[in-house]
Amino acid sequence: MDLILIRKKKQGDDWKFSTPYTLLDLEYNAEDVVNRLKELKVEEYAETKIDTDDINPPILFVFGKDINDRLIYVKLKIRDQQKQIVCVSFHYAKDKMQYPYA
């Protein structure tokens, strides 16, 4: 499966919660992100969301991952047809997260 990492910049005070900022702060590259995604466990699953920007497919899976004592917000989309995993978000979490399977 291929991985696509979205690196969208945020404006204003939200920039510290952006993927580019988090990757720089952690000194991570795409390979590091892939390795962390491979470590995800069902206990780290937080919720499922509907993507209103891209309906192919519309389902997004949200996880919380503890890295270096910081909570990372991870949002993934799985495209079965293209055999791709799209990492829509990989950034420091703004808020606490709840885990229904923890």
Secondary structure, 3 states (H helix, E strand, C coil): CEEEECCCCCCHHHHHHCHHHHHHHHCCCHHHHHHHHHCCCHHHEEEEEECCCCCCCCEEEEEEEEECCEEEEEEEEEECCCCEEEEEEEEECCCCCCCCCC
